Amino acid sequence: MNSTCMVCGQAIDPEGIKAGGSKTRANVAVVNPSQGSRQLHDDGKWYYFCGNNCRAQFINTPEHFIQLRT
């Protein structure tokens, strides 16, 4: 799992983001918004972000950011 935001490169803790403490009906962990955000992409992978602003940028042009970080 990546340990930096997919958009800005800031250090993040993906486990802390997933530590929301509850689950959705589909048994997916609810994120802890004070830790960051995440997005499930078409490639079946979760991508992690320092916050909702970076997540929104990723949603607009995900392939650009995936290319930058690989």
N, CA, C, O and CB atoms as a CASP TS submission, in Angstrom:
PFRMAT TS
TARGET T0000
AUTHOR 0000-0000-0000
METHOD Language model
MODEL 1
PARENT N/A
ATOM      1  N   MET     1       0.825  -1.184   0.000  1.00  0.00           N
ATOM      2  CA  MET     1       0.000   0.000   0.000  1.00  0.00           C
ATOM      3  C   MET     1       0.868   1.246   0.000  1.00  0.00           C
ATOM      4  O   MET     1       1.926   1.260   0.628  1.00  0.00           O
ATOM      5  CB  MET     1      -0.937  -0.001   1.197  1.00  0.00           C
ATOM      6  N   ASN     2       0.444   2.275  -0.684  1.00  0.00           N
ATOM      7  CA  ASN     2       1.240   3.488  -0.706  1.00  0.00           C
ATOM      8  C   ASN     2       1.201   4.193   0.648  1.00  0.00           C
ATOM      9  O   ASN     2       0.215   4.099   1.379  1.00  0.00           O
ATOM     10  CB  ASN     2       0.747   4.423  -1.805  1.00  0.00           C
ATOM     11  N   SER     3       2.284   4.900   0.974  1.00  0.00           N
ATOM     12  CA  SER     3       2.324   5.631   2.230  1.00  0.00           C
ATOM     13  C   SER     3       2.436   7.129   1.989  1.00  0.00           C
ATOM     14  O   SER     3       2.785   7.893   2.889  1.00  0.00           O
ATOM     15  CB  SER     3       3.486   5.149   3.086  1.00  0.00           C
ATOM     16  N   THR     4       2.135   7.535   0.761  1.00  0.00           N
ATOM     17  CA  THR     4       2.072   8.954   0.430  1.00  0.00           C
ATOM     18  C   THR     4       0.790   9.223  -0.342  1.00  0.00           C
ATOM     19  O   THR     4       0.258   8.348  -1.025  1.00  0.00           O
ATOM     20  CB  THR     4       3.316   9.395  -0.390  1.00  0.00           C
ATOM     21  N   CYS     5       0.309  10.450  -0.221  1.00  0.00           N
ATOM     22  CA  CYS     5      -0.891  10.871  -0.952  1.00  0.00           C
ATOM     23  C   CYS     5      -0.632  10.750  -2.442  1.00  0.00           C
ATOM     24  O   CYS     5       0.412  11.190  -2.923  1.00  0.00           O
ATOM     25  CB  CYS     5      -1.296  12.328  -0.584  1.00  0.00           C
ATOM     26  N   MET     6      -1.556  10.167  -3.174  1.00  0.00           N
ATOM     27  CA  MET     6      -1.409   9.974  -4.619  1.00  0.00           C
ATOM     28  C   MET     6      -1.300  11.289  -5.379  1.00  0.00           C
ATOM     29  O   MET     6      -0.769  11.303  -6.490  1.00  0.00           O
ATOM     30  CB  MET     6      -2.576   9.179  -5.155  1.00  0.00           C
ATOM     31  N   VAL     7      -1.783  12.390  -4.821  1.00  0.00           N
ATOM     32  CA  VAL     7      -1.793  13.660  -5.535  1.00  0.00           C
ATOM     33  C   VAL     7      -0.628  14.555  -5.128  1.00  0.00           C
ATOM     34  O   VAL     7       0.123  15.011  -5.991  1.00  0.00           O
ATOM     35  CB  VAL     7      -3.103  14.380  -5.292  1.00  0.00           C
ATOM     36  N   CYS     8      -0.461  14.814  -3.836  1.00  0.00           N
ATOM     37  CA  CYS     8       0.545  15.790  -3.403  1.00  0.00           C
ATOM     38  C   CYS     8       1.808  15.160  -2.844  1.00  0.00           C
ATOM     39  O   CYS     8       2.806  15.854  -2.651  1.00  0.00           O
ATOM     40  CB  CYS     8      -0.044  16.694  -2.371  1.00  0.00           C
ATOM     41  N   GLY     9       1.787  13.852  -2.577  1.00  0.00           N
ATOM     42  CA  GLY     9       2.974  13.180  -2.066  1.00  0.00           C
ATOM     43  C   GLY     9       3.181  13.296  -0.570  1.00  0.00           C
ATOM     44  O   GLY     9       4.193  12.825  -0.050  1.00  0.00           O
ATOM     45  N   GLN    10       2.238  13.916   0.138  1.00  0.00           N
ATOM     46  CA  GLN    10       2.352  14.049   1.596  1.00  0.00           C
ATOM     47  C   GLN    10       2.300  12.675   2.249  1.00  0.00           C
ATOM     48  O   GLN    10       1.554  11.801   1.809  1.00  0.00           O
ATOM     49  CB  GLN    10       1.226  14.955   2.159  1.00  0.00           C
ATOM     50  N   ALA    11       3.089  12.485   3.293  1.00  0.00           N
ATOM     51  CA  ALA    11       3.078  11.215   4.023  1.00  0.00           C
ATOM     52  C   ALA    11       1.716  10.996   4.665  1.00  0.00           C
ATOM     53  O   ALA    11       1.156  11.903   5.281  1.00  0.00           O
ATOM     54  CB  ALA    11       4.190  11.186   5.097  1.00  0.00           C
ATOM     55  N   ILE    12       1.183   9.775   4.515  1.00  0.00           N
ATOM     56  CA  ILE    12      -0.102   9.414   5.112  1.00  0.00           C
ATOM     57  C   ILE    12       0.001   8.011   5.705  1.00  0.00           C
ATOM     58  O   ILE    12       0.949   7.277   5.426  1.00  0.00           O
ATOM     59  CB  ILE    12      -1.252   9.487   4.059  1.00  0.00           C
ATOM     60  N   ASP    13      -0.973   7.654   6.514  1.00  0.00           N
ATOM     61  CA  ASP    13      -1.044   6.332   7.135  1.00  0.00           C
ATOM     62  C   ASP    13      -2.308   5.631   6.638  1.00  0.00           C
ATOM     63  O   ASP    13      -3.382   5.850   7.201  1.00  0.00           O
ATOM     64  CB  ASP    13      -1.036   6.438   8.700  1.00  0.00           C
ATOM     65  N   PRO    14      -2.212   4.792   5.597  1.00  0.00           N
ATOM     66  CA  PRO    14      -3.407   4.120   5.066  1.00  0.00           C
ATOM     67  C   PRO    14      -4.162   3.326   6.126  1.00  0.00           C
ATOM     68  O   PRO    14      -5.392   3.273   6.093  1.00  0.00           O
ATOM     69  CB  PRO    14      -3.016   3.196   3.934  1.00  0.00           C
ATOM     70  N   GLU    15      -3.453   2.712   7.058  1.00  0.00           N
ATOM     71  CA  GLU    15      -4.134   1.953   8.117  1.00  0.00           C
ATOM     72  C   GLU    15      -4.921   2.886   9.030  1.00  0.00           C
ATOM     73  O   GLU    15      -6.011   2.542   9.487  1.00  0.00           O
ATOM     74  CB  GLU    15      -3.116   1.141   8.944  1.00  0.00           C
ATOM     75  N   GLY    16      -4.369   4.064   9.295  1.00  0.00           N
ATOM     76  CA  GLY    16      -5.081   5.051  10.104  1.00  0.00           C
ATOM     77  C   GLY    16      -6.328   5.553   9.404  1.00  0.00           C
ATOM     78  O   GLY    16      -7.351   5.807  10.041  1.00  0.00           O
ATOM     79  N   ILE    17      -6.237   5.696   8.079  1.00  0.00           N
ATOM     80  CA  ILE    17      -7.390   6.142   7.300  1.00  0.00           C
ATOM     81  C   ILE    17      -8.505   5.097   7.370  1.00  0.00           C
ATOM     82  O   ILE    17      -9.680   5.449   7.473  1.00  0.00           O
ATOM     83  CB  ILE    17      -6.987   6.408   5.827  1.00  0.00           C
ATOM     84  N   LYS    18      -8.143   3.824   7.315  1.00  0.00           N
ATOM     85  CA  LYS    18      -9.153   2.756   7.350  1.00  0.00           C
ATOM     86  C   LYS    18      -9.688   2.515   8.758  1.00  0.00           C
ATOM     87  O   LYS    18     -10.645   1.758   8.922  1.00  0.00           O
ATOM     88  CB  LYS    18      -8.566   1.462   6.800  1.00  0.00           C
ATOM     89  N   ALA    19      -9.105   3.130   9.765  1.00  0.00           N
ATOM     90  CA  ALA    19      -9.483   2.862  11.150  1.00  0.00           C
ATOM     91  C   ALA    19     -10.696   3.685  11.584  1.00  0.00           C
ATOM     92  O   ALA    19     -10.707   4.253  12.675  1.00  0.00           O
ATOM     93  CB  ALA    19      -8.309   3.147  12.074  1.00  0.00           C
ATOM     94  N   GLY    20     -11.693   3.746  10.744  1.00  0.00           N
ATOM     95  CA  GLY    20     -12.900   4.491  11.072  1.00  0.00           C
ATOM     96  C   GLY    20     -13.733   3.818  12.142  1.00  0.00           C
ATOM     97  O   GLY    20     -14.540   4.466  12.808  1.00  0.00           O
ATOM     98  N   GLY    21     -13.539   2.519  12.308  1.00  0.00           N
ATOM     99  CA  GLY    21     -14.215   1.809  13.378  1.00  0.00           C
ATOM    100  C   GLY    21     -15.525   1.162  12.996  1.00  0.00           C
ATOM    101  O   GLY    21     -16.042   0.348  13.760  1.00  0.00           O
ATOM    102  N   SER    22     -16.081   1.490  11.848  1.00  0.00           N
ATOM    103  CA  SER    22     -17.342   0.866  11.458  1.00  0.00           C
ATOM    104  C   SER    22     -17.225   0.346  10.029  1.00  0.00           C
ATOM    105  O   SER    22     -16.238   0.593   9.337  1.00  0.00           O
ATOM    106  CB  SER    22     -18.523   1.870  11.584  1.00  0.00           C
ATOM    107  N   LYS    23     -18.240  -0.367   9.616  1.00  0.00           N
ATOM    108  CA  LYS    23     -18.250  -0.977   8.277  1.00  0.00           C
ATOM    109  C   LYS    23     -19.531  -0.598   7.550  1.00  0.00           C
ATOM    110  O   LYS    23     -20.567  -0.361   8.171  1.00  0.00           O
ATOM    111  CB  LYS    23     -18.119  -2.525   8.367  1.00  0.00           C
ATOM    112  N   THR    24     -19.445  -0.545   6.216  1.00  0.00           N
ATOM    113  CA  THR    24     -20.628  -0.315   5.403  1.00  0.00           C
ATOM    114  C   THR    24     -21.411  -1.624   5.282  1.00  0.00           C
ATOM    115  O   THR    24     -20.971  -2.659   5.782  1.00  0.00           O
ATOM    116  CB  THR    24     -20.241   0.235   3.999  1.00  0.00           C
ATOM    117  N   ARG    25     -22.547  -1.581   4.633  1.00  0.00           N
ATOM    118  CA  ARG    25     -23.335  -2.797   4.412  1.00  0.00           C
ATOM    119  C   ARG    25     -22.560  -3.819   3.585  1.00  0.00           C
ATOM    120  O   ARG    25     -22.799  -5.021   3.698  1.00  0.00           O
ATOM    121  CB  ARG    25     -24.657  -2.457   3.715  1.00  0.00           C
ATOM    122  N   ALA    26     -21.630  -3.342   2.753  1.00  0.00           N
ATOM    123  CA  ALA    26     -20.812  -4.230   1.925  1.00  0.00           C
ATOM    124  C   ALA    26     -19.559  -4.696   2.676  1.00  0.00           C
ATOM    125  O   ALA    26     -18.657  -5.281   2.076  1.00  0.00           O
ATOM    126  CB  ALA    26     -20.411  -3.520   0.622  1.00  0.00           C
ATOM    127  N   ASN    27     -19.505  -4.440   3.979  1.00  0.00           N
ATOM    128  CA  ASN    27     -18.404  -4.845   4.853  1.00  0.00           C
ATOM    129  C   ASN    27     -17.085  -4.154   4.503  1.00  0.00           C
ATOM    130  O   ASN    27     -16.014  -4.737   4.672  1.00  0.00           O
ATOM    131  CB  ASN    27     -18.223  -6.345   4.784  1.00  0.00           C
ATOM    132  N   VAL    28     -17.162  -2.911   4.015  1.00  0.00           N
ATOM    133  CA  VAL    28     -15.985  -2.101   3.719  1.00  0.00           C
ATOM    134  C   VAL    28     -15.782  -1.147   4.892  1.00  0.00           C
ATOM    135  O   VAL    28     -16.737  -0.537   5.372  1.00  0.00           O
ATOM    136  CB  VAL    28     -16.145  -1.318   2.360  1.00  0.00           C
ATOM    137  N   ALA    29     -14.539  -1.018   5.352  1.00  0.00           N
ATOM    138  CA  ALA    29     -14.247  -0.135   6.476  1.00  0.00           C
ATOM    139  C   ALA    29     -14.557   1.320   6.108  1.00  0.00           C
ATOM    140  O   ALA    29     -14.196   1.794   5.031  1.00  0.00           O
ATOM    141  CB  ALA    29     -12.773  -0.279   6.906  1.00  0.00           C
ATOM    142  N   VAL    30     -15.225   2.005   7.017  1.00  0.00           N
ATOM    143  CA  VAL    30     -15.503   3.421   6.858  1.00  0.00           C
ATOM    144  C   VAL    30     -14.226   4.169   7.222  1.00  0.00           C
ATOM    145  O   VAL    30     -13.580   3.838   8.216  1.00  0.00           O
ATOM    146  CB  VAL    30     -16.721   3.880   7.746  1.00  0.00           C
ATOM    147  N   VAL    31     -13.853   5.175   6.428  1.00  0.00           N
ATOM    148  CA  VAL    31     -12.606   5.892   6.675  1.00  0.00           C
ATOM    149  C   VAL    31     -12.726   6.851   7.846  1.00  0.00           C
ATOM    150  O   VAL    31     -13.816   7.304   8.193  1.00  0.00           O
ATOM    151  CB  VAL    31     -12.184   6.647   5.436  1.00  0.00           C
ATOM    152  N   ASN    32     -11.576   7.153   8.449  1.00  0.00           N
ATOM    153  CA  ASN    32     -11.475   8.152   9.499  1.00  0.00           C
ATOM    154  C   ASN    32     -11.098   9.465   8.807  1.00  0.00           C
ATOM    155  O   ASN    32      -9.939   9.631   8.426  1.00  0.00           O
ATOM    156  CB  ASN    32     -10.414   7.739  10.611  1.00  0.00           C
ATOM    157  N   PRO    33     -12.030  10.400   8.632  1.00  0.00           N
ATOM    158  CA  PRO    33     -11.757  11.600   7.841  1.00  0.00           C
ATOM    159  C   PRO    33     -10.673  12.490   8.433  1.00  0.00           C
ATOM    160  O   PRO    33     -10.092  13.301   7.712  1.00  0.00           O
ATOM    161  CB  PRO    33     -13.013  12.395   7.689  1.00  0.00           C
ATOM    162  N   SER    34     -10.387  12.363   9.715  1.00  0.00           N
ATOM    163  CA  SER    34      -9.318  13.177  10.295  1.00  0.00           C
ATOM    164  C   SER    34      -7.946  12.677   9.861  1.00  0.00           C
ATOM    165  O   SER    34      -6.952  13.389  10.006  1.00  0.00           O
ATOM    166  CB  SER    34      -9.416  13.176  11.821  1.00  0.00           C
ATOM    167  N   GLN    35      -7.882  11.455   9.330  1.00  0.00           N
ATOM    168  CA  GLN    35      -6.629  10.863   8.881  1.00  0.00           C
ATOM    169  C   GLN    35      -6.405  11.016   7.380  1.00  0.00           C
ATOM    170  O   GLN    35      -5.261  10.993   6.926  1.00  0.00           O
ATOM    171  CB  GLN    35      -6.598   9.406   9.247  1.00  0.00           C
ATOM    172  N   GLY    36      -7.471  11.172   6.605  1.00  0.00           N
ATOM    173  CA  GLY    36      -7.351  11.281   5.150  1.00  0.00           C
ATOM    174  C   GLY    36      -8.558  10.701   4.454  1.00  0.00           C
ATOM    175  O   GLY    36      -9.637  10.603   5.037  1.00  0.00           O
ATOM    176  N   SER    37      -8.373  10.316   3.207  1.00  0.00           N
ATOM    177  CA  SER    37      -9.470   9.819   2.387  1.00  0.00           C
ATOM    178  C   SER    37      -8.944   8.739   1.449  1.00  0.00           C
ATOM    179  O   SER    37      -7.733   8.555   1.324  1.00  0.00           O
ATOM    180  CB  SER    37     -10.133  10.972   1.585  1.00  0.00           C
ATOM    181  N   ARG    38      -9.851   8.028   0.794  1.00  0.00           N
ATOM    182  CA  ARG    38      -9.452   7.011  -0.171  1.00  0.00           C
ATOM    183  C   ARG    38     -10.489   6.910  -1.268  1.00  0.00           C
ATOM    184  O   ARG    38     -11.610   7.398  -1.124  1.00  0.00           O
ATOM    185  CB  ARG    38      -9.257   5.650   0.511  1.00  0.00           C
ATOM    186  N   GLN    39     -10.107   6.268  -2.377  1.00  0.00           N
ATOM    187  CA  GLN    39     -10.991   6.116  -3.528  1.00  0.00           C
ATOM    188  C   GLN    39     -10.720   4.775  -4.183  1.00  0.00           C
ATOM    189  O   GLN    39      -9.566   4.425  -4.428  1.00  0.00           O
ATOM    190  CB  GLN    39     -10.797   7.274  -4.544  1.00  0.00           C
ATOM    191  N   LEU    40     -11.763   4.028  -4.464  1.00  0.00           N
ATOM    192  CA  LEU    40     -11.636   2.789  -5.220  1.00  0.00           C
ATOM    193  C   LEU    40     -11.642   3.153  -6.699  1.00  0.00           C
ATOM    194  O   LEU    40     -12.562   3.809  -7.187  1.00  0.00           O
ATOM    195  CB  LEU    40     -12.790   1.776  -4.872  1.00  0.00           C
ATOM    196  N   HIS    41     -10.592   2.715  -7.409  1.00  0.00           N
ATOM    197  CA  HIS    41     -10.462   3.045  -8.831  1.00  0.00           C
ATOM    198  C   HIS    41     -10.945   1.872  -9.681  1.00  0.00           C
ATOM    199  O   HIS    41     -11.137   0.765  -9.178  1.00  0.00           O
ATOM    200  CB  HIS    41      -8.990   3.402  -9.182  1.00  0.00           C
ATOM    201  N   ASP    42     -11.138   2.126 -10.966  1.00  0.00           N
ATOM    202  CA  ASP    42     -11.598   1.102 -11.905  1.00  0.00           C
ATOM    203  C   ASP    42     -10.666  -0.101 -11.983  1.00  0.00           C
ATOM    204  O   ASP    42     -11.092  -1.184 -12.385  1.00  0.00           O
ATOM    205  CB  ASP    42     -11.751   1.701 -13.275  1.00  0.00           C
ATOM    206  N   ASP    43      -9.389   0.075 -11.602  1.00  0.00           N
ATOM    207  CA  ASP    43      -8.433  -1.032 -11.640  1.00  0.00           C
ATOM    208  C   ASP    43      -8.572  -1.966 -10.438  1.00  0.00           C
ATOM    209  O   ASP    43      -7.821  -2.931 -10.300  1.00  0.00           O
ATOM    210  CB  ASP    43      -7.019  -0.488 -11.701  1.00  0.00           C
ATOM    211  N   GLY    44      -9.552  -1.664  -9.561  1.00  0.00           N
ATOM    212  CA  GLY    44      -9.810  -2.515  -8.405  1.00  0.00           C
ATOM    213  C   GLY    44      -8.940  -2.215  -7.199  1.00  0.00           C
ATOM    214  O   GLY    44      -8.996  -2.936  -6.203  1.00  0.00           O
ATOM    215  N   LYS    45      -8.138  -1.165  -7.271  1.00  0.00           N
ATOM    216  CA  LYS    45      -7.252  -0.797  -6.161  1.00  0.00           C
ATOM    217  C   LYS    45      -7.800   0.412  -5.425  1.00  0.00           C
ATOM    218  O   LYS    45      -8.438   1.289  -6.007  1.00  0.00           O
ATOM    219  CB  LYS    45      -5.829  -0.508  -6.670  1.00  0.00           C
ATOM    220  N   TRP    46      -7.528   0.431  -4.115  1.00  0.00           N
ATOM    221  CA  TRP    46      -7.837   1.605  -3.305  1.00  0.00           C
ATOM    222  C   TRP    46      -6.647   2.542  -3.376  1.00  0.00           C
ATOM    223  O   TRP    46      -5.504   2.101  -3.257  1.00  0.00           O
ATOM    224  CB  TRP    46      -8.164   1.216  -1.824  1.00  0.00           C
ATOM    225  N   TYR    47      -6.899   3.828  -3.569  1.00  0.00           N
ATOM    226  CA  TYR    47      -5.858   4.854  -3.548  1.00  0.00           C
ATOM    227  C   TYR    47      -6.152   5.787  -2.383  1.00  0.00           C
ATOM    228  O   TYR    47      -7.307   6.114  -2.107  1.00  0.00           O
ATOM    229  CB  TYR    47      -5.792   5.643  -4.908  1.00  0.00           C
ATOM    230  N   TYR    48      -5.092   6.211  -1.706  1.00  0.00           N
ATOM    231  CA  TYR    48      -5.207   6.968  -0.462  1.00  0.00           C
ATOM    232  C   TYR    48      -4.701   8.391  -0.632  1.00  0.00           C
ATOM    233  O   TYR    48      -3.764   8.650  -1.388  1.00  0.00           O
ATOM    234  CB  TYR    48      -4.440   6.273   0.655  1.00  0.00           C
ATOM    235  N   PHE    49      -5.346   9.320   0.097  1.00  0.00           N
ATOM    236  CA  PHE    49      -5.079  10.744  -0.048  1.00  0.00           C
ATOM    237  C   PHE    49      -5.021  11.408   1.322  1.00  0.00           C
ATOM    238  O   PHE    49      -5.584  10.912   2.298  1.00  0.00           O
ATOM    239  CB  PHE    49      -6.152  11.412  -0.926  1.00  0.00           C
ATOM    240  N   CYS    50      -4.318  12.556   1.370  1.00  0.00           N
ATOM    241  CA  CYS    50      -4.203  13.279   2.629  1.00  0.00           C
ATOM    242  C   CYS    50      -5.535  13.923   3.018  1.00  0.00           C
ATOM    243  O   CYS    50      -5.762  14.190   4.198  1.00  0.00           O
ATOM    244  CB  CYS    50      -3.108  14.344   2.531  1.00  0.00           C
ATOM    245  N   GLY    51      -6.410  14.176   2.060  1.00  0.00           N
ATOM    246  CA  GLY    51      -7.701  14.793   2.341  1.00  0.00           C
ATOM    247  C   GLY    51      -8.607  14.777   1.123  1.00  0.00           C
ATOM    248  O   GLY    51      -8.253  14.259   0.064  1.00  0.00           O
ATOM    249  N   ASN    52      -9.787  15.360   1.303  1.00  0.00           N
ATOM    250  CA  ASN    52     -10.789  15.337   0.236  1.00  0.00           C
ATOM    251  C   ASN    52     -10.415  16.180  -0.975  1.00  0.00           C
ATOM    252  O   ASN    52     -10.838  15.869  -2.088  1.00  0.00           O
ATOM    253  CB  ASN    52     -12.102  15.807   0.773  1.00  0.00           C
ATOM    254  N   ASN    53      -9.624  17.253  -0.785  1.00  0.00           N
ATOM    255  CA  ASN    53      -9.225  18.076  -1.939  1.00  0.00           C
ATOM    256  C   ASN    53      -8.357  17.272  -2.899  1.00  0.00           C
ATOM    257  O   ASN    53      -8.574  17.306  -4.110  1.00  0.00           O
ATOM    258  CB  ASN    53      -8.468  19.338  -1.473  1.00  0.00           C
ATOM    259  N   CYS    54      -7.380  16.553  -2.367  1.00  0.00           N
ATOM    260  CA  CYS    54      -6.525  15.727  -3.228  1.00  0.00           C
ATOM    261  C   CYS    54      -7.331  14.591  -3.847  1.00  0.00           C
ATOM    262  O   CYS    54      -7.113  14.239  -5.006  1.00  0.00           O
ATOM    263  CB  CYS    54      -5.332  15.159  -2.428  1.00  0.00           C
ATOM    264  N   ARG    55      -8.253  14.018  -3.089  1.00  0.00           N
ATOM    265  CA  ARG    55      -9.106  12.949  -3.630  1.00  0.00           C
ATOM    266  C   ARG    55      -9.921  13.466  -4.816  1.00  0.00           C
ATOM    267  O   ARG    55     -10.058  12.772  -5.824  1.00  0.00           O
ATOM    268  CB  ARG    55     -10.053  12.395  -2.532  1.00  0.00           C
ATOM    269  N   ALA    56     -10.463  14.685  -4.699  1.00  0.00           N
ATOM    270  CA  ALA    56     -11.257  15.273  -5.788  1.00  0.00           C
ATOM    271  C   ALA    56     -10.403  15.491  -7.033  1.00  0.00           C
ATOM    272  O   ALA    56     -10.871  15.263  -8.149  1.00  0.00           O
ATOM    273  CB  ALA    56     -11.881  16.609  -5.339  1.00  0.00           C
ATOM    274  N   GLN    57      -9.163  15.925  -6.858  1.00  0.00           N
ATOM    275  CA  GLN    57      -8.269  16.101  -8.003  1.00  0.00           C
ATOM    276  C   GLN    57      -8.003  14.764  -8.687  1.00  0.00           C
ATOM    277  O   GLN    57      -7.982  14.679  -9.915  1.00  0.00           O
ATOM    278  CB  GLN    57      -6.942  16.744  -7.559  1.00  0.00           C
ATOM    279  N   PHE    58      -7.799  13.719  -7.879  1.00  0.00           N
ATOM    280  CA  PHE    58      -7.565  12.382  -8.417  1.00  0.00           C
ATOM    281  C   PHE    58      -8.773  11.902  -9.221  1.00  0.00           C
ATOM    282  O   PHE    58      -8.612  11.350 -10.310  1.00  0.00           O
ATOM    283  CB  PHE    58      -7.254  11.394  -7.280  1.00  0.00           C
ATOM    284  N   ILE    59      -9.967  12.105  -8.700  1.00  0.00           N
ATOM    285  CA  ILE    59     -11.185  11.653  -9.377  1.00  0.00           C
ATOM    286  C   ILE    59     -11.311  12.295 -10.753  1.00  0.00           C
ATOM    287  O   ILE    59     -11.791  11.655 -11.689  1.00  0.00           O
ATOM    288  CB  ILE    59     -12.425  11.977  -8.528  1.00  0.00           C
ATOM    289  N   ASN    60     -10.886  13.551 -10.891  1.00  0.00           N
ATOM    290  CA  ASN    60     -10.976  14.251 -12.176  1.00  0.00           C
ATOM    291  C   ASN    60     -10.036  13.675 -13.226  1.00  0.00           C
ATOM    292  O   ASN    60     -10.406  13.587 -14.396  1.00  0.00           O
ATOM    293  CB  ASN    60     -10.675  15.719 -11.985  1.00  0.00           C
ATOM    294  N   THR    61      -8.818  13.277 -12.829  1.00  0.00           N
ATOM    295  CA  THR    61      -7.824  12.763 -13.784  1.00  0.00           C
ATOM    296  C   THR    61      -7.008  11.642 -13.137  1.00  0.00           C
ATOM    297  O   THR    61      -5.804  11.805 -12.935  1.00  0.00           O
ATOM    298  CB  THR    61      -6.883  13.906 -14.270  1.00  0.00           C
ATOM    299  N   PRO    62      -7.629  10.518 -12.811  1.00  0.00           N
ATOM    300  CA  PRO    62      -6.917   9.461 -12.079  1.00  0.00           C
ATOM    301  C   PRO    62      -5.712   8.898 -12.829  1.00  0.00           C
ATOM    302  O   PRO    62      -4.682   8.623 -12.213  1.00  0.00           O
ATOM    303  CB  PRO    62      -7.866   8.339 -11.767  1.00  0.00           C
ATOM    304  N   GLU    63      -5.821   8.723 -14.134  1.00  0.00           N
ATOM    305  CA  GLU    63      -4.723   8.122 -14.891  1.00  0.00           C
ATOM    306  C   GLU    63      -3.463   8.981 -14.816  1.00  0.00           C
ATOM    307  O   GLU    63      -2.349   8.458 -14.777  1.00  0.00           O
ATOM    308  CB  GLU    63      -5.134   7.920 -16.352  1.00  0.00           C
ATOM    309  N   HIS    64      -3.642  10.290 -14.796  1.00  0.00           N
ATOM    310  CA  HIS    64      -2.502  11.203 -14.680  1.00  0.00           C
ATOM    311  C   HIS    64      -1.735  10.930 -13.383  1.00  0.00           C
ATOM    312  O   HIS    64      -0.510  10.807 -13.400  1.00  0.00           O
ATOM    313  CB  HIS    64      -2.978  12.680 -14.725  1.00  0.00           C
ATOM    314  N   PHE    65      -2.450  10.835 -12.269  1.00  0.00           N
ATOM    315  CA  PHE    65      -1.793  10.646 -10.978  1.00  0.00           C
ATOM    316  C   PHE    65      -1.243   9.228 -10.811  1.00  0.00           C
ATOM    317  O   PHE    65      -0.205   9.036 -10.177  1.00  0.00           O
ATOM    318  CB  PHE    65      -2.766  10.956  -9.853  1.00  0.00           C
ATOM    319  N   ILE    66      -1.925   8.251 -11.368  1.00  0.00           N
ATOM    320  CA  ILE    66      -1.417   6.877 -11.291  1.00  0.00           C
ATOM    321  C   ILE    66      -0.107   6.787 -12.061  1.00  0.00           C
ATOM    322  O   ILE    66       0.838   6.145 -11.602  1.00  0.00           O
ATOM    323  CB  ILE    66      -2.458   5.858 -11.852  1.00  0.00           C
ATOM    324  N   GLN    67      -0.041   7.417 -13.215  1.00  0.00           N
ATOM    325  CA  GLN    67       1.184   7.423 -14.015  1.00  0.00           C
ATOM    326  C   GLN    67       2.328   8.107 -13.271  1.00  0.00           C
ATOM    327  O   GLN    67       3.464   7.636 -13.318  1.00  0.00           O
ATOM    328  CB  GLN    67       0.940   8.122 -15.355  1.00  0.00           C
ATOM    329  N   LEU    68       2.040   9.208 -12.589  1.00  0.00           N
ATOM    330  CA  LEU    68       3.067   9.951 -11.852  1.00  0.00           C
ATOM    331  C   LEU    68       3.659   9.129 -10.705  1.00  0.00           C
ATOM    332  O   LEU    68       4.851   9.239 -10.417  1.00  0.00           O
ATOM    333  CB  LEU    68       2.481  11.249 -11.305  1.00  0.00           C
ATOM    334  N   ARG    69       2.842   8.312 -10.055  1.00  0.00           N
ATOM    335  CA  ARG    69       3.260   7.617  -8.845  1.00  0.00           C
ATOM    336  C   ARG    69       3.750   6.201  -9.097  1.00  0.00           C
ATOM    337  O   ARG    69       4.135   5.512  -8.152  1.00  0.00           O
ATOM    338  CB  ARG    69       2.133   7.581  -7.875  1.00  0.00           C
ATOM    339  N   THR    70       3.747   5.747 -10.344  1.00  0.00           N
ATOM    340  CA  THR    70       4.232   4.385 -10.602  1.00  0.00           C
ATOM    341  C   THR    70       5.593   4.384 -11.249  1.00  0.00           C
ATOM    342  O   THR    70       6.141   3.319 -11.531  1.00  0.00           O
ATOM    343  CB  THR    70       3.258   3.634 -11.479  1.00  0.00           C
TER
END
